[in-house]
Amino acid sequence: MRALFLLPLILVAGCSSIVRHNGDYFETGPDIARFEADNQACATLADENGSYTLRGISGTSYERNRTYNTVYAGCMTKLGYAPRAYARNWLPS
C-alpha cells in the first residue's frame, strides 16, 4: 500500500529534474521587457555552462538538465526574481 502512495511522489519529483526550467518558474515582476531579457541571458548562460562542464558534455540527459536547471535558477535568483510556488507551475490557473 505504501508503494502505491509513494509512486506518484517519485514520478513528480523525477519529472522536475527532466524538464528544463524557463521563465515560467519565476515571478516576472513589474517590468516584462527586463524579465524577458534576463530570462534569455540566464538561459544562454546555463546552456554555455552545461557545454563546458564535464558532466554536461558526457553526462546523461538527466545530468545535463540538472546542471542547466541549477545554473538557470541561480542566475534568475541572483538577478532578484523569486521562484514561483510549485503548485502555480503545474496546476491550471
Long-range contacts (C-beta under 8 A, 24 or more apart in sequence): 17-62, 17-65, 17-66, 17-69, 18-61, 18-62, 18-65, 19-65, 20-65, 20-68, 20-69, 20-72, 21-68, 21-69, 21-72, 21-73, 22-72, 24-84, 24-89, 25-73, 25-76, 25-83, 25-84, 25-89, 26-76, 26-81, 26-82, 26-83, 26-84, 27-81, 27-82, 27-83, 27-84, 28-81, 29-80, 29-81, 35-81, 38-76, 38-79, 38-81, 39-76, 41-75, 42-71, 42-72, 42-75, 42-76, 42-79, 43-72, 45-71, 45-72, 45-75, 46-71, 46-72, 46-75
